[in-house]
Amino acid sequence: MGDMHLGLSIGEVTARSGVARTALRFYEDKGLIHSERTAGNQRRYPRVVLRRLAFIQAAQRAGVELSEIREALDTLPDRRVPSKADWARLGTVWQAKLDARIEALTRLRNQLTSCIGCGCLSLKSCGIYNTGDEMAAYGPGAPRLRIKAQGGKDPVG
């Protein structure tokens, strides 16, 4: 096990958390977790990183985006893990977003049932397959490429 003074090595964190090394580096690059470097330039993580990782994984399973998780963790003092009160506060903030996602998924599920019965997947009329088709006004084919090739401005960006 890692020396308490030095912290946990990346291998120890991976073994204990089940989070891949690449994910740990990614989370660190995104500012979700922190490590310190040894004289040999090896990462050493404080033990609290295990609880932060559990928090990140739980939030991701609930459908919370990494940017939202980062914002939540940024409200905490550096390197502290969320307490029960913090989690309750964050849960209240995220509840409306999660409820909206659940509602959208329920609508999609209900539309899929009718769509499977229809089977059309029509580009002209299917509300699931082609909902809000902004490019329809530009005609068939690859209008973005055609417009750019003709020296025009890309309608999307």
Summary of the structure (lengths in Angstrom):
residues: 157
radius of gyration: 23.2
end to end distance: 52.1
largest distance: 65.3
contacts: 363
relative contact order: 0.07
helix: 55%
strand: 4%
